Amino acid sequence: MTPNTIESLLDNIKENLDVDEVTLISRSGMHIGGDVPENAHLETFVAMSAILLGSAETATSELKEELSHVIVELKESRVLVMNDGPQALLAIKMPKSSDIEKVLKGLEEPIEKLKDLL
């Protein structure tokens, strides 16, 4: 795993999709790569993103379906939190106007590349 390769994949996501920030986080809540949203405390943002996804997975486990992602709706933006394999997750901040389906579709290939690197 090379940090430059991971960072270039995360930068590519920002450049090609309508998103503001992309953060790669370990399942245990440690920062792996990318940027956190402006004015966010790095350790808090990454830890809480991991807890948020883990809590959603636990809460929905009784439904016998796999969790796809969690979307946090803010007044002016959204935060998408989703699995990136068994070792990591992505937290992506985007404008409220972003097309979620287009973003999710655009993430398919980079997520597979990131999984291979981790």
Secondary structure, DSSP 8 states (H G I E B T S, - for coil): --HHHHHHHHHHHHHHSS-SEEEEEETTS-EEEE---TT--HHHHHHHHHHHHHHHHHHHGGGTS---EEEEE-SSEEEEEEE-SSSEEEEEEEETTS-HHHHHHHHHHHHHHHHHH-
